[in-house]
Amino acid sequence: MIWLIPLAILIFFELAADIFAKEWSLNSRFYLLAVVALIFYLLANTSWLFALKNGSGLARGAAVFSVTSAILAAMVGFFIYHESLERVQVIGIVIGLTSLFFIFWPEF
């Protein structure tokens, strides 16, 4: 499960890039935010290569990344940017967490 380390780094950089991209969308005159977002996206995808190389598998790694980054992005949107979460989105988060349980169940 060494692949979880580069996957966690991927998720961190992706979330940071999303925050910089959101900030740029709110203040589009400050292009440095967009450049920093692009750099973080590049670092995130570089980490993805290492996750794949260390055994994440394309299906499992992509599923874990997608669910985790979506949940974290929703939390950042809700708590920092005061975006609303509709009931169906909350249900999606619960289903995503359930999917992570099933993805990792054979490992434990």
Buried (B, 14 or more C-beta within 10 A) or exposed (E): EEBBEBBBBBBBBBBBBBBBBBBBEEEEEEEEBBEBBBBBBEBBEEBBEBBBEBEBEEEBBBBBBEBBBBBBBBEBBBEEEEEEEEEEBEEBBEEBEEBBEEBEEEEE
